[in-house]
């Protein structure tokens, strides 16, 4: 039986961000830890980019793969705050422990998408250039109008795979954490949400992409704040979209979140 979905509005993503910021302010130390992890991932990605730019363009998709799993701890914090409990750092680190099997299945699906994305990116590089360009060359290649075909193909492939990962994971990870559901049902619920309320979810995805992009400068430092805020906000996106199992929906759920 399909999980029912609440009707969302275009103002909701901004409300989720506000609630995410509230949760971060209520548990800043835990949030900063996860923000630091996101920042270090960015540094590592940049280091690899200096030596193997083609692989880095593929591995950059790993942010979309690792992000939901790292955010499990942030989802747990928001869940505890919502229940009126005090969040615990150790509890957030072990948030995956009670749902290992289903999270593993879902992670495998995302990993397959990541590998396909990486392979497609390498193929695009291989057919577009005579050998792999170096760090400086790859930057110039992305900006050279003569390489318009490469740029269009790379962006198109990236958009397809990023869209698939977003569609399958936007509410599925917090859903697996929150209730006794299997990975397939959670992924299909997430996909159905994106397909039936496309405008709101595109707006939410665009906000995440914009905020994340702005956070990359300087030196990924913005992720210290925006990483945990988006993680907490994603929990509230799930809460708004998927009715609670006890039947709280709509305006009542919004009032509970706003407390």
NUSEFI-751714 format. One record per residue: x, y, z of N, C-alpha, C, CB in turn. Coordinates in pm, whole numbers, plus 50000, padded with zeros to 5 digits. Glycine has a CB too. Layout:
  n.px  n.py  n.pz ca.px ca.py ca.pz  c.px  c.py  c.pz cb.px cb.py cb.pz
     X     Y     Z     X     Y     Z     X     Y     Z     X     Y     Z
...
***
This chain:
  n.px  n.py  n.pz ca.px ca.py ca.pz  c.px  c.py  c.pz cb.px cb.py cb.pz
 50085 49880 50000 50000 50000 50000 50088 50125 50000 49904 50001 50124
 50060 50216 49907 50142 50336 49894 50125 50429 50014 50106 50411 49766
 50237 50488 50057 50234 50584 50167 50170 50713 50118 50377 50611 50223
 50071 50768 50189 50010 50894 50144 50109 51009 50155 49883 50925 50227
 50085 51113 50077 50173 51229 50077 50091 51355 50103 50248 51241 49943
 50147 51447 50178 50083 51575 50200 50105 51667 50080 50137 51640 50328
 50014 51762 50062 50029 51862 49956 50123 51973 50005 49891 51921 49916
 50224 52003 49926 50324 52103 49964 50303 52231 49883 50466 52048 49942
 50355 52342 49938 50348 52470 49870 50486 52525 49842 50268 52569 49952
 50494 52624 49756 50623 52681 49716 50693 52753 49831 50604 52776 49601
 50619 52791 49934 50681 52856 50049 50743 52755 50146 50577 52940 50123
 50706 52631 50133 50751 52531 50229 50903 52514 50234 50688 52399 50196
 50974 52509 50120 51120 52493 50129 51189 52602 50212 51179 52493 49990
 51140 52724 50205 51199 52830 50287 51170 52806 50436 51143 52968 50245
 51053 52752 50464 51020 52718 50603 51108 52605 50653 50872 52679 50615
 51137 52507 50566 51226 52398 50606 51365 52450 50640 51234 52293 50495
 51412 52545 50562 51544 52602 50591 51543 52677 50724 51586 52698 50477
 51434 52748 50751 51425 52820 50879 51424 52721 50996 51297 52908 50882
 51351 52611 50981 51349 52509 51086 51485 52440 51098 51240 52405 51058
 51553 52422 50985 51688 52364 50989 51785 52452 51062 51738 52338 50849
 51776 52583 51040 51862 52677 51111 51829 52676 51260 51846 52819 51054
 51701 52664 51295 51662 52656 51435 51723 52534 51502 51510 52653 51449
 51718 52420 51435 51775 52298 51493 51925 52309 51508 51740 52176 51407
 51991 52370 51410 52136 52389 51420 52171 52475 51541 52190 52454 51291
 52094 52581 51564 52121 52669 51676 52095 52601 51809 52037 52795 51665
 52008 52499 51810 51978 52427 51933 52080 52317 51963 51838 52367 51926
 52155 52275 51861 52261 52173 51881 52381 52210 51794 52208 52029 51846
 52443 52325 51821 52547 52376 51730 52674 52291 51726 52584 52515 51770
 52713 52232 51838 52838 52156 51840 52828 52034 51749 52873 52113 51983
 52717 51962 51760 52697 51845 51674 52691 51889 51528 52568 51769 51713
 52619 51997 51503 52608 52047 51366 52742 52086 51307 52514 52164 51361
 52825 52153 51386 52956 52195 51337 53046 52076 51306 53024 52286 51439
 53030 51967 51382 53108 51847 51351 53075 51796 51211 53081 51736 51456
 52946 51784 51182 52909 51735 51049 52944 51837 50941 52759 51703 51045
 52932 51966 50972 52974 52067 50877 53123 52058 50847 52941 52205 50930
 53203 52028 50950 53348 52012 50929 53377 51892 50841 53420 51997 51064
 53299 51785 50857 53317 51667 50771 53290 51703 50625 53225 51551 50817
 53183 51777 50602 53153 51820 50465 53266 51906 50410 53021 51899 50461
 53319 51995 50493 53426 52083 50449 53553 52005 50414 53457 52186 50557
 53589 51909 50497 53707 51826 50471 53688 51744 50344 53736 51732 50590
 53567 51696 50320 53539 51626 50194 53566 51717 50075 53393 51576 50190
 53529 51843 50088 53555 51939 49981 53703 51959 49958 53490 52071 50012
 53778 51971 50067 53923 51985 50054 53985 51864 49985 53987 52004 50192
 53940 51745 50023 53994 51622 49962 53961 51618 49813 53937 51497 50032
 53839 51660 49779 53798 51662 49639 53885 51759 49559 53651 51700 49628
 53913 51873 49616 53996 51972 49548 54138 51920 49529 53998 52103 49626
 54189 51847 49628 54324 51792 49617 54331 51689 49505 54366 51728 49749
 54231 51604 49498 54228 51505 49390 54216 51575 49255 54111 51406 49410
 54139 51683 49251 54118 51757 49127 54248 51810 49069 54021 51873 49150
 54342 51843 49155 54470 51894 49108 54549 51788 49031 54552 51944 49225
 54523 51661 49060 54602 51554 49000 54523 51469 48900 54657 51465 49109
 54392 51460 48917 54312 51377 48826 54176 51442 48805 54295 51233 48883
 54171 51551 48725 54046 51628 48713 53929 51548 48659 54069 51745 48625
 53954 51456 48564 53843 51379 48508 53779 51292 48615 53891 51292 48391
 53862 51228 48697 53808 51143 48803 53735 51227 48908 53921 51062 48869
 53784 51347 48929 53721 51431 49031 53583 51476 48987 53807 51553 49061
 53568 51506 48858 53436 51542 48809 53338 51427 48830 53442 51579 48660
 53389 51305 48821 53304 51190 48848 53282 51173 48997 53366 51063 48789
 53390 51186 49075 53378 51165 49219 53297 51275 49288 53515 51158 49281
 53286 51390 49222 53207 51497 49283 53063 51453 49307 53209 51622 49195
 53018 51355 49228 52885 51300 49251 52877 51234 49388 52848 51199 49142
 52991 51199 49444 52993 51138 49577 52934 51226 49685 53133 51102 49615
 52934 51356 49663 52868 51445 49760 52721 51410 49770 52886 51592 49720
 52660 51383 49653 52519 51347 49654 52498 51207 49711 52462 51354 49513
 52602 51123 49700 52591 50988 49754 52615 50987 49905 52690 50895 49685
 52721 51055 49948 52758 51054 50090 52671 51147 50173 52903 51092 50106
 52620 51253 50109 52544 51352 50184 52430 51295 50265 52491 51453 50091
 52339 51217 50202 52227 51162 50280 52272 51073 50395 52137 51084 50190
 52382 50998 50376 52429 50910 50484 52490 50991 50598 52531 50809 50430
 52569 51093 50564 52625 51178 50669 52515 51253 50743 52726 51277 50610
 52409 51285 50670 52298 51360 50731 52212 51274 50822 52212 51420 50624
 52234 51143 50823 52158 51059 50914 52172 51106 51058 52203 50913 50902
 52294 51145 51095 52316 51197 51230 52240 51324 51256 52462 51219 51254
 52230 51409 51154 52156 51534 51168 52005 51506 51174 52188 51628 51050
 51960 51407 51096 51820 51368 51105 51786 51320 51246 51787 51257 51002
 51879 51245 51305 51856 51194 51440 51846 51309 51540 51969 51098 51482
 51931 51410 51525 51927 51527 51614 51791 51596 51603 52041 51626 51580
 51745 51620 51478 51615 51684 51459 51502 51599 51514 51591 51713 51312
 51514 51468 51500 51414 51376 51553 51407 51387 51705 51445 51232 51511
 51524 51391 51771 51526 51403 51917 51470 51538 51962 51670 51385 51969
 51508 51644 51895 51458 51777 51930 51306 51783 51914 51525 51885 51845
 51257 51724 51806 51114 51720 51781 51038 51650 51893 51086 51651 51648
 51101 51546 51950 51039 51470 52058 51061 51534 52194 51093 51328 52059
 51125 51649 52198 51150 51716 52324 51265 51657 52403 51028 51713 52407
 51352 51581 52337 51465 51518 52403 51593 51595 52373 51479 51373 52358
 51696 51570 52454 51825 51634 52432 51907 51550 52335 51900 51653 52565
 51955 51610 52224 52035 51534 52129 52168 51491 52190 52059 51615 52002
 52217 51377 52145 52343 51323 52195 52435 51296 52076 52320 51193 52278
 52561 51335 52088 52655 51320 51977 52675 51173 51941 52790 51384 52014
 52694 51089 52041 52713 50947 52015 52591 50885 51948 52744 50873 52143
 52473 50926 51991 52350 50876 51932 52341 50915 51785 52228 50929 52009
 52384 51037 51752 52380 51082 51613 52476 51002 51526 52412 51231 51604
 52593 50969 51581 52691 50892 51505 52641 50750 51476 52823 50886 51580
 52559 50697 51565 52511 50559 51550 52366 50554 51503 52524 50485 51682
 52321 50661 51438 52182 50666 51394 52149 50554 51295 52152 50802 51329
 52247 50511 51219 52226 50407 51119 52212 50268 51181 52339 50407 51020
 52249 50251 51305 52269 50119 51365 52141 50036 51370 52324 50134 51503
 52027 50100 51389 51902 50025 51403 51840 49987 51269 51804 50105 51484
 51890 50045 51160 51832 50020 51028 51940 49984 50928 51753 50143 50980
 52039 49908 50974 52158 49880 50893 52124 49813 50760 52253 49793 50970
 52040 49710 50764 52011 49633 50643 51945 49719 50536 51922 49514 50677
 51841 49794 50572 51769 49874 50473 51855 49989 50422 51640 49928 50532
 51932 50050 50512 52021 50157 50468 52130 50103 50376 52085 50227 50589
 52175 49980 50402 52274 49918 50316 52220 49894 50176 52322 49788 50377
 52096 49846 50168 52033 49823 50038 52019 49955 49962 51895 49756 50055
 51974 50056 50032 51955 50186 49967 52090 50244 49924 51881 50284 50061
 52192 50227 50009 52325 50275 49975 52380 50207 49851 52419 50254 50091
 52350 50077 49836 52398 50004 49718 52334 50062 49591 52365 49853 49731
 52206 50094 49597 52139 50153 49480 52205 50286 49443 51989 50174 49508
 52230 50369 49544 52296 50497 49517 52437 50477 49464 52299 50583 49643
 52506 50375 49515 52642 50347 49469 52642 50308 49321 52706 50235 49554
 52546 50228 49279 52536 50191 49138 52516 50316 49052 52421 50091 49116
 52427 50404 49095 52405 50529 49021 52532 50611 49015 52293 50610 49083
 52605 50617 49127 52731 50691 49132 52834 50632 49036 52787 50692 49275
 52844 50501 49030 52941 50437 48941 52904 50460 48794 52949 50286 48970
 52776 50454 48763 52732 50482 48626 52761 50626 48588 52583 50452 48611
 52737 50718 48682 52765 50859 48658 52915 50880 48634 52717 50946 48778
 52996 50818 48719 53140 50831 48704 53188 50776 48570 53210 50759 48816
 53138 50659 48530 53177 50600 48402 53135 50688 48286 53116 50462 48387
 53012 50743 48292 52965 50830 48185 53051 50955 48173 52819 50868 48209
 53092 51011 48286 53177 51129 48285 53312 51100 48222 53196 51183 48426
 53372 50987 48257 53501 50950 48199 53491 50928 48049 53554 50825 48267
 53381 50869 48003 53360 50848 47860 53351 50981 47788 53234 50764 47835
 53277 51076 47848 53264 51209 47787 53400 51276 47775 53167 51297 47869
 53482 51266 47880 53616 51323 47875 53699 51255 47766 53686 51308 48012
 53690 51122 47760 53775 51046 47667 53745 51080 47521 53758 50896 47689
 53615 51101 47490 53580 51129 47350 53591 51278 47317 53439 51081 47322
 53607 51362 47418 53611 51506 47394 53753 51561 47385 53537 51578 47504
 53851 51491 47446 53987 51543 47451 54087 51436 47409 54020 51594 47591
 54202 51482 47362 54313 51392 47332 54391 51370 47460 54406 51450 47218
 54348 51273 47541 54407 51253 47673 54336 51337 47776 54557 51286 47671
 54365 51311 47902 54300 51384 48010 54376 51513 48039 54292 51297 48137
 54309 51629 48039 54376 51755 48067 54420 51764 48212 54286 51871 48033
 54523 51848 48236 54568 51869 48373 54476 51967 48444 54713 51921 48374
 54514 52005 48567 54429 52091 48648 54396 52221 48577 54496 52120 48782
 54500 52289 48527 54478 52416 48459 54403 52394 48328 54612 52487 48431
 54442 52288 48258 54377 52260 48130 54231 52228 48144 54446 52148 48061
 54196 52158 48249 54056 52122 48267 53970 52243 48296 54043 52021 48378
 54023 52338 48372 53950 52462 48398 53928 52540 48270 54024 52547 48500
 54034 52550 48188 54021 52622 48063 53924 52550 47968 54159 52636 47996
 53925 52416 47973 53837 52339 47887 53691 52367 47920 53866 52191 47900
 53661 52381 48048 53523 52407 48088 53476 52545 48048 53510 52390 48238
 53571 52636 48025 53536 52773 47992 53552 52806 47843 53619 52868 48072
 53610 52715 47766 53638 52739 47625 53512 52716 47541 53754 52648 47575
 53464 52821 47471 53343 52804 47388 53359 52696 47280 53306 52935 47322
 53484 52668 47241 53505 52565 47140 53468 52425 47191 53651 52567 47095
 53462 52410 47320 53426 52282 47380 53279 52278 47423 53516 52253 47499
 53195 52349 47348 53054 52359 47384 52988 52222 47387 52981 52451 47286
 53026 52136 47292 52967 52002 47289 52997 51925 47416 53016 51925 47169
 53123 51934 47462 53162 51867 47586 53084 51923 47704 53312 51881 47610
 53076 52056 47710 53008 52120 47823 52861 52079 47828 53020 52274 47812
 52793 52079 47713 52652 52043 47708 52632 51897 47749 52595 52067 47568
 52719 51809 47695 52707 51666 47726 52733 51641 47874 52804 51583 47641
 52836 51705 47928 52871 51685 48069 52759 51734 48160 53002 51758 48103
 52704 51852 48129 52597 51906 48211 52470 51821 48198 52567 52050 48170
 52442 51772 48078 52321 51692 48058 52330 51560 48134 52299 51666 47909
 52444 51492 48124 52462 51366 48195 52456 51390 48346 52596 51299 48156
 52523 51496 48391 52522 51528 48534 52382 51558 48583 52612 51646 48562
 52304 51630 48503 52168 51666 48544 52081 51541 48556 52105 51764 48443
 52098 51446 48463 52018 51324 48467 52048 51244 48593 52044 51238 48342
 52176 51219 48620 52212 51137 48735 52186 51210 48867 52359 51095 48726
 52216 51339 48872 52187 51415 48994 52038 51416 49022 52240 51559 48982
 51958 51430 48915 51814 51428 48932 51764 51294 48983 51747 51462 48802
 51821 51185 48932 51781 51052 48978 51816 51032 49125 51849 50944 48894
 51938 51069 49163 51980 51053 49302 51894 51138 49394 52128 51091 49319
 51867 51261 49353 51783 51350 49434 51642 51292 49446 51778 51492 49372
 51587 51244 49334 51449 51195 49335 51434 51073 49426 51405 51160 49193
 51531 50986 49427 51521 50864 49507 51557 50886 49654 51611 50757 49448
 51628 50995 49685 51679 51010 49822 51625 51130 49898 51827 51019 49818
 51543 51214 49835 51506 51340 49898 51435 51322 50031 51419 51420 49804
 51349 51218 50043 51286 51192 50173 51305 51047 50219 51137 51223 50166
 51371 50966 50139 51380 50823 50170 51467 50793 50291 51432 50748 50051
 51582 50863 50304 51671 50833 50416 51607 50866 50551 51801 50911 50401
 51550 50986 50568 51482 51011 50696 51362 50920 50717 51436 51156 50704
 51299 50878 50609 51185 50787 50620 51229 50650 50672 51114 50773 50485
 51342 50600 50621 51394 50472 50670 51433 50483 50816 51516 50428 50586
 51491 50596 50855 51532 50617 50993 51411 50627 51086 51617 50743 51005
 51303 50686 51037 51191 50722 51123 51088 50610 51143 51122 50840 51067
 51073 50524 51044 50967 50425 51052 51015 50290 50999 50845 50472 50974
 50939 50188 51031 50973 50052 50988 50927 50033 50842 50908 49945 51082
 51010 50075 50751 50980 50060 50609 51103 50007 50539 50934 50194 50547
 51084 49944 50424 51197 49890 50351 51253 49994 50255 51157 49763 50274
 51375 49971 50208 51446 50068 50124 51373 50093 49993 51587 50018 50097
 51313 49989 49935 51245 50005 49807 51121 50093 49823 51205 49868 49749
 51043 50068 49927 50923 50149 49951 50960 50294 49977 50842 50094 50069
 51067 50316 50054 51110 50452 50083 51156 50523 49956 51223 50452 50187
 51235 50453 49873 51282 50513 49749 51168 50545 49654 51380 50422 49681
 51070 50455 49643 50955 50478 49556 50867 50591 49608 50873 50350 49541
 50855 50603 49741 50780 50714 49799 50846 50847 49764 50769 50698 49952
 50978 50850 49776 51053 50971 49741 51035 51006 49594 51201 50952 49774
 51046 50905 49508 51029 50928 49364 50888 50976 49333 51059 50799 49286
 50788 50916 49397 50649 50957 49374 50626 51102 49418 50553 50864 49448
 50691 51142 49526 50680 51281 49571 50733 51376 49466 50755 51301 49703
 50849 51343 49409 50910 51430 49307 50825 51434 49181 51052 51383 49273
 50768 51321 49143 50688 51314 49019 50552 51381 49033 50670 51170 48978
 50495 51379 49153 50360 51434 49172 50362 51580 49218 50284 51351 49272
 50472 51623 49278 50483 51763 49323 50616 51819 49272 50474 51773 49480
 50631 51811 49141 50758 51842 49076 50802 51986 49098 50748 51815 48928
 50709 52079 49090 50746 52220 49104 50810 52251 49238 50624 52308 49086
 50747 52206 49346 50800 52231 49480 50935 52162 49498 50701 52182 49588
 50947 52038 49451 51070 51964 49471 51184 52017 49384 51048 51816 49442
 51151 52067 49264 51255 52133 49183 51304 52259 49252 51201 52167 49043
 51213 52333 49313 51249 52454 49388 51336 52417 49507 51121 52529 49435
 51302 52309 49576 51382 52263 49689 51521 52218 49643 51310 52147 49761
 51527 52143 49534 51656 52100 49482 51740 52218 49435 51637 52003 49367
 51677 52317 49372 51750 52435 49327 51806 52514 49445 51659 52525 49243
 51726 52524 49553 51775 52593 49672 51897 52523 49732 51663 52602 49777
 51890 52390 49740 52002 52313 49793 52126 52335 49706 51968 52164 49801
 52107 52327 49572 52220 52344 49481 52280 52484 49492 52176 52317 49337
 52195 52585 49499 52243 52724 49507 52319 52748 49636 52125 52822 49496
 52260 52706 49748 52324 52728 49878 52456 52653 49886 52231 52684 49992
 52457 52529 49837 52580 52449 49840 52687 52513 49753 52552 52306 49793
 52650 52560 49634 52747 52623 49544 52808 52747 49607 52682 52658 49411
 52724 52830 49668 52774 52952 49733 52863 52918 49851 52658 53040 49778
 52840 52801 49913 52918 52761 50030 53058 52712 49993 52845 52653 50106
 53083 52687 49866 53213 52634 49826 53323 52738 49831 53204 52576 49687
 53286 52866 49834 53385 52972 49839 53367 53051 49968 53372 53065 49716
 53475 53084 50037 53611 53043 50004 53647 52909 50070 53711 53150 50048
 53709 52821 49996 53767 52697 50048 53666 52611 50125 53883 52730 50137
 53543 52610 50076 53440 52522 50132 53401 52557 50276 53487 52378 50127
 53443 52673 50324 53416 52710 50463 53267 52726 50491 53490 52838 50498
 53192 52767 50390 53049 52786 50411 52975 52660 50449 52987 52842 50288
 53034 52543 50414 52969 52417 50447 52964 52390 50597 53040 52304 50378
 53048 52459 50673 53042 52445 50819 52902 52478 50870 53146 52537 50887
 52839 52575 50808 52705 52616 50850 52597 52556 50762 52694 52767 50849
 52614 52570 50630 52506 52530 50540 52487 52379 50535 52533 52583 50401
 52596 52301 50553 52583 52156 50552 52485 52105 50656 52718 52092 50573
 52507 52138 50785 52413 52092 50887 52274 52154 50874 52468 52121 51023
 52266 52280 50833 52134 52343 50819 52052 52270 50713 52149 52493 50782
 52114 52239 50598 52042 52166 50493 52005 52026 50541 52127 52157 50365
 52095 51963 50618 52064 51832 50673 51942 51835 50763 52182 51778 50749
 51940 51929 50857 51823 51943 50944 51698 51978 50863 51848 52051 51052
 51715 52067 50764 51600 52108 50682 51543 51991 50605 51640 52220 50586
 51629 51898 50563 51582 51780 50489 51493 51693 50576 51701 51699 50437
 51522 51688 50705 51433 51615 50796 51295 51679 50798 51492 51611 50939
 51291 51811 50804 51163 51880 50808 51090 51871 50673 51184 52027 50846
 51166 51860 50562 51104 51836 50432 51032 51702 50433 51209 51840 50319
 51097 51601 50490 51033 51470 50503 50909 51479 50591 51132 51367 50562
 50920 51546 50705 50807 51558 50796 50688 51627 50730 50849 51635 50922
 50718 51727 50646 50610 51801 50580 50545 51719 50470 50663 51932 50523
 50625 51636 50402 50575 51564 50285 50506 51434 50322 50688 51536 50190
 50557 51362 50422 50506 51230 50456 50433 51237 50589 50621 51126 50461
 50305 51208 50591 50229 51215 50717 50287 51123 50823 50081 51179 50692
 50279 51166 50948 50323 51081 51058 50234 50958 51067 50322 51160 51192
 50292 50852 51117 50217 50727 51128 50102 50738 51227 50309 50613 51168
 50110 50837 51319 50000 50856 51415 49887 50941 51357 50052 50919 51543
 49907 50984 51230 49798 51053 51162 49807 51204 51161 49672 51016 51224
 49911 51262 51226 49925 51407 51225 49967 51453 51087 50026 51455 51330
 49890 51541 51026 49920 51589 50892 49892 51738 50883 49838 51513 50787
 49931 51792 50768 49891 51927 50732 49930 52032 50833 49745 51931 50712
 49833 52120 50866 49858 52234 50953 49898 52189 51093 49735 52324 50961
 49840 52078 51140 49876 52032 51274 50024 51996 51280 49790 51911 51314
 50073 51926 51180 50214 51889 51177 50303 52013 51172 50244 51798 51059
 50259 52112 51094 50337 52235 51086 50345 52305 51221 50277 52329 50983
 50233 52302 51297 50234 52365 51428 50327 52291 51524 50092 52371 51486
 50328 52157 51514 50419 52079 51599 50563 52114 51569 50397 51930 51579
 50598 52127 51439 50735 52159 51402 50775 52298 51449 50753 52148 51251
 50681 52390 51449 50714 52530 51480 50734 52554 51628 50605 52620 51431
 50705 52457 51713 50717 52478 51856 50863 52495 51897 50654 52362 51933
***
